[in-house]
Each structure stands twice: as structure tokens, then as C-alpha cells.
Amino acid sequence: MKIRDAEILIVPGLGNASPLHWQSRWQAKMSTARRVEQENWTHPVRSTWVAALVREIEAANRPVILVGHSVGVLTIAHAAAQWNAANMAGAFLAGVSDWTRPELEQKYPGHGFAPVPTGKLDCPAILLASRNDPTCDLSTAENWAGHWGARFADVGEVGHFDVADGFGPWPEGLLAFAQFTKSL
């Protein structure tokens, strides 16, 4: 599948993606990309984040490819039980964040992202994970990828795939995304 033949839905994590973040840069480069907007970027709540994503998927006029980062990946995993699989072409996931950690329930009470769903995503998917991501252990990410039916890619020690870790333009990621979409 060519990128221009799909609707690319950008699904950022906590705080949204800054203009320098790879998701924002990719959105600016792809004419069919748009961001899934959330009511509250600073206190994610699973029910509202999932509802916003499902609405965007339902509004799509072409096959949908999701591009998720951080808690946006968990939003995608939770939404899979609600979306129409016929609309879904694929999911490109990077840097999942583990919201089963007790400190996140204390900081973001009632977020609802735990437990993490273990059902299949019902579309081709890849999860890129880092060995030194402070938000999720590599083994946890690999386990979730297996449950979701996603291909797993250990990309080494790259942190959390954010601007602070050097992920502004992220040309290697864009190449991986292009290869992924070509395989759909």
C-alpha cells in the first residue's frame, strides 16, 4: 500500500507531540495524515482517548494506518476491541509506555489504561521498542507485541523515541514506516 492511499492517523502520547517531535514532522510531510486530538493531553483517560480514536477511524474514507507513540500505543490496543477491522490497514507503534506502573495511577488517578489488553489488533502491526526506555521494559513491550499479534523490533538503546532522545526528524523511523506500509 502506498502512504497516499491510506489515512494516516497520528496517535501521540502524554502531552501531545511537540512541533519538533517525529510524529508532528511526519504529519506535516504526509498529505493524508492527521492527528487524533484529545480533550486533555496532560491527564490521559482511556475511555475518552479511545473514543476519540474510534471516531477518527470511523470517519476515515480510506484504509487507516495508525502511528502510535507512548500511551498512544495503549490507546490503540484498547481501541482494537471497538474499531471496525475492515477499516484498518495497519498500526505502526513506537515506544509503548507501561501504564500498569503504580506510580502512574497515583499521578494520573483513574487513567484506566491498566490492565493492558491482550487481544489481537486485527490488522498488521509492528511495535518498535528500546532497551533503555524508562517508560517500559523491553520484555514487557515484547510480551504485549506477542499478544497483539504485532511484529516486534528491538531497536537498541534509544530511550523513549522522543525529542529529548534525539527523535526529531527520525529518518530511520520514516524509512521503517515506508517499508511497513509497502508490506500492507
ZAMARGU-4260 file (C-alpha; in steps of 0.2 Angstrom, whole numbers, plus 5000, padded with zeros to 4 digits):
<rodrens>
0) 5000/5000/5000 | 5006/5017/4996 | 5005/5031/5010 | 4994/5042/4999 | 4981/5028/4998
5) 4978/5027/5016 | 4973/5039/5030 | 4987/5041/5042 | 4981/5044/5060 | 4994/5050/5072
10) 4991/5045/5090 | 5003/5054/5101 | 5006/5051/5120 | 5005/5061/5135 | 5007/5080/5132
15) 5004/5078/5113 | 5019/5078/5101 | 5028/5095/5100 | 5031/5103/5083 | 5049/5095/5084
20) 5043/5078/5088 | 5044/5065/5074 | 5025/5062/5074 | 5022/5081/5071 | 5036/5081/5057
25) 5029/5065/5049 | 5011/5073/5049 | 5017/5089/5041 | 5026/5078/5027 | 5011/5066/5023
30) 4996/5074/5015 | 4984/5061/5021 | 4990/5062/5039 | 4980/5070/5053 | 4982/5069/5072
35) 4969/5061/5084 | 4965/5076/5095 | 4962/5073/5114 | 4952/5084/5126 | 4966/5083/5139
40) 4983/5080/5134 | 4990/5081/5151 | 4979/5068/5160 | 4975/5054/5149 | 4959/5044/5152
45) 4957/5028/5142 | 4938/5030/5139 | 4940/5047/5131 | 4956/5044/5122 | 4949/5028/5115
50) 4933/5036/5110 | 4942/5050/5100 | 4952/5037/5091 | 4937/5026/5086 | 4928/5041/5080
55) 4943/5046/5069 | 4944/5028/5062 | 4925/5028/5058 | 4926/5045/5049 | 4940/5038/5038
60) 4936/5037/5019 | 4951/5026/5015 | 4960/5012/5024 | 4968/5018/5041 | 4986/5016/5046
65) 4989/5021/5064 | 5005/5029/5070 | 5006/5027/5089 | 5018/5033/5102 | 5019/5030/5121
70) 5002/5030/5129 | 4995/5032/5112 | 5000/5014/5109 | 4990/5008/5123 | 4975/5019/5117
75) 4977/5009/5100 | 4977/4992/5110 | 4962/4997/5120 | 4953/5003/5104 | 4955/4987/5094
80) 4940/4979/5103 | 4929/4993/5097 | 4935/4998/5079 | 4929/4991/5063 | 4943/4979/5057
85) 4938/4982/5039 | 4944/5000/5040 | 4961/4995/5047 | 4976/4993/5036 | 4989/4993/5049
90) 4997/5000/5065 | 5015/5007/5067 | 5019/5008/5085 | 5034/5015/5094 | 5039/5017/5112
95) 5025/5010/5121 | 5023/5016/5139 | 5019/5005/5153 | 5004/5012/5162 | 5002/4997/5174
100) 5015/5005/5185 | 5008/5010/5202 | 5016/5027/5201 | 5006/5032/5186 | 4989/5028/5195
105) 4995/5039/5209 | 5000/5053/5197 | 4985/5051/5185 | 4971/5044/5196 | 4958/5035/5186
110) 4968/5034/5169 | 4961/5017/5165 | 4975/5011/5154 | 4978/4996/5166 | 4976/4982/5163
115) 4984/4981/5146 | 4973/4972/5133 | 4979/4956/5127 | 4968/4954/5112 | 4974/4954/5094
120) 4974/4971/5085 | 4966/4963/5069 | 4977/4972/5057 | 4996/4970/5053 | 5006/4979/5066
125) 5024/4982/5071 | 5030/4988/5089 | 5047/4996/5090 | 5054/4996/5107 | 5070/5002/5115
130) 5081/4993/5128 | 5083/5008/5139 | 5066/5016/5138 | 5062/5022/5155 | 5043/5021/5152
135) 5043/5002/5148 | 5054/4987/5150 | 5059/4978/5134 | 5052/4962/5139 | 5035/4969/5144
140) 5034/4978/5126 | 5039/4961/5118 | 5026/4952/5128 | 5012/4964/5123 | 5018/4964/5105
145) 5015/4945/5105 | 4998/4946/5112 | 4993/4960/5100 | 4999/4950/5085 | 5012/4963/5081
150) 5029/4960/5074 | 5042/4966/5087 | 5058/4976/5084 | 5071/4979/5097 | 5080/4995/5090
155) 5093/4995/5103 | 5096/5009/5116 | 5087/5024/5110 | 5077/5030/5125 | 5058/5034/5123
160) 5058/5039/5105 | 5056/5057/5109 | 5064/5074/5106 | 5075/5073/5121 | 5082/5057/5115
165) 5086/5064/5098 | 5070/5059/5089 | 5066/5075/5080 | 5065/5070/5061 | 5069/5052/5064
170) 5073/5047/5046 | 5076/5029/5050 | 5059/5028/5058 | 5051/5036/5042 | 5060/5023/5031
175) 5054/5009/5043 | 5036/5016/5041 | 5038/5017/5022 | 5043/4999/5022 | 5029/4994/5034
180) 5016/5002/5023 | 5023/4994/5007 | 5021/4977/5015 | 5002/4980/5018
</rodrens>
